[in-house]
Amino acid sequence: MTNAKSYRFGIVDWMVFLGMTVLSTAVGIYFAIIKKSKPKQEEPKPTVKHDFGSEKMSEYLLGSRNLKVLPVAMSLVASYISGVTILGTPSEVYYYGTQYWFITIAILLHGFAVVYIYLPVFCALRVGSSYEYLGMRFHSAIRSIAAFMFVLDEILFLPFVVYVPSLALDQVSGINLHYISVVIVVVCVLYTLLGGIKAVVHTDAWQILVMFLSVLAVAILATYYCKDWDGLESRIIFTNISPSPYVRHTVWCVLIGGFFYWTSFNAVNQTMVQRYMSLPSLKKARMAMAIFTIGVACFLLILCYMGLIIFGKYKDCDPKISGLIEHDDQLLPLFVVQTMGHIYGIPGLFIAGIFGAALSSLSVMLNCTSLVVLEDIVRGCFKMEPSERVSTILVKSTIIVLGFVAVSLVFVLEKLSGILGIAISITAIASGATFGLFSLGMLVPWANTVGTAVGGIASALISGWITFGTQFTIAAGKLGSQALPVFVEGCEGNVTMPQTTSVDQEQVLPLYRLSFHWVNPIGVATAIVVGALVSLVTKPTDMKTLDPDLISPVIHRFLPKECFEGRNLPQKSERKTIPKS
């Protein structure tokens, strides 16, 4: 049997891969250099005071808030579907069954929460950075802490975005993955540096087409070549309604946990909010979010289906036990090579899709992090007002530095296999705590700065306790795997199942046995409950003095009428207005 390591690209594969990659880069450079921004007069352009110190920086970081819905929506999809998602989702279904498919329902539900609860607040305030809201609602210290958490979170995740596609291309080309990672970062930094958000968005739009085309082509061909549909019943699971929070995938944990995780990221994370704010109105931001939600749900449906097809091929001989692969995320590349490697260009198209996923995710992270450094750290935390020239140098220097960091951390990632779990744990801690802060501000009118700070700290502590405790317990071998059975009866040669040692999980602290789906909801709930209670006992905010724009519209009916007095009067000079859609 051919394995992913022994397979090498043919001439047609290289032509397809390089053609797709060159086109992606060309699109970015085109919008960065040739197609300069020209203000459109399709709808009244609002007077916006917030421009990062200059119109030029507003154009670079937000596209002057005048981008188009479809490219932005496609950019949202492209940045979320990373190489980790493409390779990890089929593996999840292969080992744990189709119950994970319910994540698509959670994704559709979370879209309603984002567009009706959180998005109207950001659009009414016309923030440039999502963390600017925390400064308006509470105190600049809360804003600064959230901004620093975001920057740390992005730095930790940068190497994963680069490493996964580098490893995949290394396996089929023989080129050292470090050379590949340098190429990925240089290409991405180049068009992000030159063109800002406009180059990022339009390049993402092209790359999502490449990603979707590659995954769809593989799914269709896989279906055609699948000759044995028997035996899949062990992976087809849709009715696990167990109330136990310790089961990895149940209807409840996937729906509830998935809903909270997706909402916590897509409602308030800067990488998403920056694209929402690049659109001219709330109506168009909602349209982009709707397209994004449907697009991502469809994409994940296909990836989950691929996991089932892969099990159909390897149900009698697990590739990992038989030694064909070393890691779970190599399942899909191996499947592509063994099933359709004889079809000229398909492996090249598949790797091009993974490569495009890396470029899109990385470019968004670079652009958004540079904005947060300028707006929330330099201008917000340190109260500095850099000139247009200094702002430009600062933003572009940040992008270059982050590129160097990404390449450097790939070397670290290659040596420390356990760092993946730690980095993902930190990401989960940050997303839950930060989302809790925003939810307190928008949904709990009496929340104050002290309560919010205590709630955020409590959320980070409980989430950190659970995630790191779980990681250490797994590393110590005290938690058994919940993976479904795999088999080796059909393998060639002498392949035997590895010996497994039984563990008494009842001796493990219950918090460490929780399904990973529950970590985010626990963090969010802790932040909201603790923050709300502490606010009540430490001089709650006088709701009569609240600016209703800072509170979600779903709560407006519960606010005192004094909040809305004078709403027809001219706005304060520092308030930004938004045209009605």
N, C-alpha and C positions, 0 to 999 in steps of 0.2 A: 504493500500500500504506500502511495505517495504521502509524505508528510509535508507540513508547511515549511519546515526548515530546508528540505532538499529541493523544493520547487524553486525555479528561477523564471523571472519574466522573459518572455519572448519579445521579438521586435515589435509585434503588433501591440502587446501589452504596454511596452514602453511608449509607443506612439500615442496610445489612448491616454495613458497616465500623464505624460508630459504635455499633451495637447490640452487636457482639462486644466492642469495646473497653470500653464502659461496663460490660458484664457482668463482664469480667475485673477491672476496678477494683473493682466492687461486691463480688466474691468476696473480694478482698484486704481491703477495709475491713470486711466482715462478720466475718471471722476475726480482724481486728485489734481491733475495738471491741465488737461485739455478742456474738459467741460466744467468751467468755473460756474459758480453759483450765480444765477441771475434772479432777482426778486420777481416773483409772480404776482399778478394782481387779480388772481381768481377770486379772492375774498379779502375783506378789509384786514389789513395787517395791524394787529393791536399795538398800542404803545407799550413797550416793555422796558421798564427801568433796569431789570435784571439782565445784564449782558456780559457778565464776567469781566467787567471793566472796559470792554470795547465791543464794537459791532463785529470786528474781525474775529474775536474769540467766540462770540455767540455763533457766528457762522461756522467756525471750526468745530466747536463742541456740540452744538445743537442744530446745525443747518439752518440757523435763523428761524427755527420753529416753523419751517415751511416745507418739510419733506412730504412725499406722497405715501398714501396708506399702504399700497401693495408692497413696495420695496421694504418699508419698515416692518410690516407683518412678516414677510419672508425672512428678514433679518432676525426677528425675534425667534422664529423657528430654528434658523440656522445656528444661532448662538447657543440655543438650549440643547440641540441634538449634537453632542460632542462625540468624538471617537469612543469615549468611555461608554456612552449610551448605546451606540451601534453595536459594540462588541459585548457589552455587559448584559443587555436585555435578553438576547437569545439564550445566553448562558444561564440566566436566572430561571427561565422557563424550562430549559433542559434539565436542570437539577432539582427544581422545586415545584414544577407543574404550572398549569395555566391559570391558577387562582390569581396570579399577579396581573392577569388580563383586566381585572377590575380597576386597575389604575387609570384606564382610559375614561371610565365613568367619573372617577374623582377629578380628572383633568377637566372634563366638561362642566362639572359642578363648580369647580374653583373659578372658572371664567365668570360666572354670575357674581360671585363675591367680589372679584377684582373690579369689574366694571361698574358695580352699583354701590360698593362700600368705600373702596380706597381711591380708585382713579378720579372720581369727581373732586376729591380734596386737593390732590396734586394739580389738577387742571385749573381749579378755581384760584389757587395761590400762584400758579405759574412758576413753580420752583425750577431751578436748574439742577440741583442735586436733591435727591429724596431726603437726605439727612438735614437739609435746610429746614424742613418742616419741624424737626425736633427742636431746633433752636427757636422757631416761632412759637411753638406750643408750650415748651418748657423752659429750657435754659441752654445756653451755648455749650455748657459742659456736657450735657447729654448728647448734643449733636456731635461734639468732638470725639467722644468715646465711641459712638456708633460708627463714625467715619474711620477711626483708627482700626476698629474691628473689621470693617469692610476691606481696608487695604491689606491687613494681615491675612485675611481669608483669601483674597485674590492671589497674593504672593505664594501662599501655600499650595494653591490649586494650579498655578501656572505650569509647573513641570509635568503634571499629569496630562494636561491638554496637549503638550508637545511629545511626551514620551510614548503614549499609546500608538499614534500613527507612525512615529519613527521606528518603533519595534516591529510594526506590521510590515512596513516597507523594507526594513532590514532583512526580514525573513524571506521575502520573495525576490530581493535584488542582490543581497550579499553586501550592500554598502553599509559601512559602519553607522550605527544609529546616531552617534554623536554628530557625524557630518550631516545626516538628515535633519536632526533637530536644529542645527545651525541654519540650514537652508530655510526651514519652516519659519524660524524666528526672523531671519533677515527679510524674507519676502513680506511677512506680515507687518513688521515694523516699518518697512519701506512705504507701503501704501497707507498705513495708518498715520504715519508721520507726515506724509505729504498732503493727504486729503481729508483728515479728520473724520467726523461722523458720516459725511456724505459718501466718502470712499468706502467706509466700513459697511454701510447699509447696502449700497448697490453691489458690492462684492459679495456680501452675504446672500443677496437675492440670487445671484448666479450660482453660488456654491450650494444652496439648498436644492436647486434643480439637479445639480450633479449628484448630490447625496441621495435624493429621492429616486432619481433614475437608476443609480447603481443598486440601491437596496431593492427597488421594485423589480429590476431585471433579474437579480439573484433569486428573489422570491418566486417569480414566474418560472424561471428555468428549474429551480429546485422542485417546484410542484410537478413539472413535466417529467423530470428524471426520477421522482420518487416512485418506486415500483412496489413498495410494500407499506400499506397503511395499517396493517394489523399490529397490535401490540401497543398502540398509542394510548390506550385507555388508562394506563398507569400514570400518564401525565395530564390527562384531561380532567381537571378538577375545577368545578365552578360552584359547588354547594357546601364548601366548608364554612359552616356558620358557628363553629366552636366559639364559646365566649372566653376561652382561655387567652390571656394576653401574651402567653409564652409561645404560641404557635406562630411561625414565621409569616405565613400568609393565610388569613381568613377573610371572609367578606368584610368584617367590621374593621380589622386593622388596615387592610388595603384601602378601603373607602375613606375611613376617618383619617388615618395617618397620611395617606396620599393627598387628601384634600388639604390638610394643614400644611404639609411640606410644600406642595405646589403653590398654595396661596402665599405662604411666607416668603417664597422666592419671587414670584411674579407680581405680587402686589406692591412691595416696598423696596426690593433690591435695586441698587443704582443701575445695574446693567440693563434692567428692564425699564425703569422709570425714565432713564435718559432718552430711550427711543420713544416712549409715550410723549415726552415733552418736546420732541423734535417735530411733532405734528401740530397743526394750527388750531385744533379745537378738540373739545371733549368728544364730540360725535365721531370724529375721525380716529381718535385714540381708541374708542370703543370698537370701531370697525376693525382696527388693526388687531386688537386683543381677541376679537371673535375669530378672525382668520387664523391667528396664532393657535388658539385653543383647538380648533377643528384640525388644523394641520398637524400639530404635535400628536393629537390623539390618533389620527390615521397612521402617522409614522410609527408610533409605538405598537399599534395593532399589527402592522406588518412585521416588526421586529419580534414581537411575541409569537406570531405565526411561524417565523423562521426557527425559533427555538423548538417548536413542536416538530417541524420537518427535520431538523438536525437530529432529534432523538429518534425519529423514524429510521434514519440511516445508521445510527450507532447504537441502537437498542441492544444489539447482541455483542458489541465490542466497544466498551467505553474507551475513547481515545486517550484519556489521561492515564488510566490504569495500564493500558497497553503501551504507553511510552511515546505515542505520536505527538503529544503536546505536554507542556509542563504547567501551564496556567489555564484557568477556566476561560479567560478572555481570548484564547487562541482557538476556541471551538469554531467560530464562524469563518475565520480565514482558512482553517484546515478544510472545512466543509466546502468552501468555494473552490479551493484547489483540487480536491478529490472528485468533486461532482461535475464541475464545469471548467476545470483547468485546460481541457483540450479545446475549448471554444476560444478562438483568438480574440483577445481584447477584453474578455469579461473580467479576468483577474485584475487587469490594469484599471478597468472602470471601477471595480470594487475598491481598490486601494485609493483611487482618486477621490472616491466619495469620503473615505475616512480622512484623507489628507485635507479635503475641503472642510470637513467638520472641524478639524484642528485649527485651520486658518480662521474660520468664522468665529469660533469661540475665543481664540486668542486675541483677535483684533478688537473684539468688543471689550474684553477685559482690559486691554491696554488703553483704549480710548476712555472708558468709564473711570478707571483708576486715576488717570491723569486729571480728569475733571474733579474728582473728589479731593485730590491733593491740592489743586488750586483753590477750589471754592470752599471746601470744608476745613481744610487744615491750614493753608496759608492765609486765606481771607477770613475764614470763620474762627478758627482756633487762635491763630497768632495775630488776628486783627490787622493784617497788613493789606495795603492797597497797591499792589504792583502795577506798573505801567503796562501798556499793551505789549511792548517789546519784551519786558521782563516776564510777563505772563506767557507769552509765546515760547520763550526760551525754557521756562519752567515746565510747561506742559510737554514740550517735545523732548526735553531732557528726561522727564519721568518715563516717557515711552521707551526711550533708548535704554535707560537703567533697568526697567522691568524686563526688556528683552534679554539683557545680559544675565539677570537673575534667573530667568526661565531656563536658559541654556546651562547655567552653572548648577541649578538644582536638579537637572536631569542626571548629572553625574552622581549626586547624592542619592537620588531615587533608585538608581540602578544598584547601588550598594546596600541600601537599607530596605529590605523587602517589607518590613512591618510598618513602614512609614505611611503606606496607603490608608490603613485603618485609622491611624492617628490623625492624618490630615482630614479625612472624611468626618471623623469625630468632631474636630474643631469646627469644620464647616457647619455641621448640624447644630452645635452649640451656638454659634454666631447667628445662624438663620432664625432659630427659635427665639433667642433673647431679643434680637433686633425687631422681629415681627411683633413680639409682645409689647415693645415700647411704642411702636406705631399704633397698635390696636388700642392700647391704653389712651393714647392721645386722641384718637378719632372716635372711639366708642364709649369712653368713660369720661363724661364731662367734668366730674369733680377731681380727676386725677391731677396731682401736683408734681413738682420736680422731685421732692423727697421720695414720694411713693413710687414714682417711675424709676428712680435710681435704685431703690431697694428691690423693686420687682425685677428689674433687669439683672441685678447681681444674684438674686435668688434663683432666677431662671438659668443663668449661666452655671451656677454651682450645682443645681440638681441635674441639669443636662450633662455637665462634665462628669459628675459622679457616676451617672449611669453609663455613659459612653466609654470613658476610660476604664471604669471597673469591668465592663463587659470585655473590652479589648484584652485587658490583663488576664481575665478569667479564661478566655479562649486560648491565649498564648500559653497558659499553664495547663491546658488540656482538661479543664474541669467542666467544659460544656460540650455535649455531644452534638454532632451535626444532624440537622433535620432534612438533609438532602434525601430525595427519593432513591430507591435502589437502582443501581446500574449493574450491567452484566458483561461477562467476558467469554461466554460459551462459544461465540462465533469468531473469536480472534484467531489469527494464524500463529502457530508456534505455541510455546508453553507459557501461557499468561495465567496467573493466579490472582485471586482477589486478595488484597492486603488484609492483614489481621487488624481487627478493630478492638480496642479496649473499651469495655463498658464503664460509664461514669455515673455516679449517683448525683444527679442534678438537684435533687431535693436538698442537698447540703449547701448549694450555692444560694447566695442572697437573691431573693426574688427579683429585685431591681435589675440584676445582671442577666436574668433569663428573659427579660422582655423582648418581644419582637422589635427590630429596629424601627418599624413603622411608628411606634408609640413615643419615641424619644422627642420628636418635634412637638407633637400635641402637648406632652407633659411640660416642655419648656415654655410654650406659649401660654398655656393655662396658668402656670406658676407665675409668670410675669404679670398677667392680667389680674389674677385673684390677689396676689400679695400686693401689687401696686395699688389696686383699688382700695384694699383694706387699710394699708398704711396711709394712703392719702386721706381717708376718712378721719383718722385719728391725729393727723398732723396738719391741721388747717387746710381743708379741701379748697380747691379753687372755687371762687365765687362765680357760679354759672351765669349770673346776670351780666358779668363783665366780659364773657367769652365772645370772641369773634366767631360767628357761626361757620365761616369758611374753614376754620380749623377743625370742625367736627363733621363727621360723615353725615350726608343727607338723610340716612336712615334713622338718625338720632334726633334730627331737627324738631320733630313733633314733640319731643320730650323736653326741649329747652324752654326756659322762661321767655315770655314775649319781649322782655327788655333786651334780649340779645339782638333782636331784629329791628329795634327802633333806629330810625335814621338810615335805614339801608338804601333809601333813594337819594340820600345826600351825596355830594361829591366825595369820592374816596380819598383817604389820606394819601399823601404824596408817595409813601413807600409801598402802598398796595398796588399789586399788578392786577389788571383786568383781563378778562378773556371774552372774546366775541361769542355770542350765543349761536348755537348750532341748530 
